[in-house]
Structures are given as structure tokens and as C-alpha cells.
Amino acid sequence: MFEQAQGAVNEIAGKVEGAFGRATNDTSVELEGNAREAAGKVQQVYGEALDHVRASAVKNPLGTIGIAAGVGLVVGLLCARR
């Protein structure tokens, strides 16, 4: 939830910064605003995915442990091959 809210704030701030850059014909400020807006959108999507994972872990804790163990096993095997 926190990630989504922070992403929304960054997205809005990026829109404002981009608009300010366009109004003042400052390309660097406009591009920084666009980048901040995009980062805010990505952060919102990350927050949504994180919320889904948390809800899934609460709903099915054994499945979550099994998936974590499987991922750990695969990473361990990949690291051992080096």
C-alpha cells in the first residue's frame, strides 16, 4: 500500500515538473518530470504486485514456503555450477 501511494505522489510530482518544464521551455526539467512520472507509474505497479504476493502468502502460506524453497534450490544449483 505504501509503495502505491508513494508511486502516485511521484507520478503527480512528475506531471507537475514536466508541465513546468514545458511552460518555461526548459527541456531538461521537462525530461526529468517525464522520467519521474514514469518512475512513479512503475512504483505503483510494483506496489500492486507486492500487495498481491502478500495476500497470496497470507492465503496460502505452505504454497509460499514451497515456492521460496524451489527458488532457493534453483539459485543454489545455478551458483554451484560456477
Protein Blocks (a to p, Z undefined) as FASTA:
>chain_A
ZZmmmmmmmmmmmmmmmmmmmmnopaklmmmmmmmmmmmmmmmmmmmmmmmmmmmmmmmm
mlmmmmmmmmmmmmmmmmmmZZ
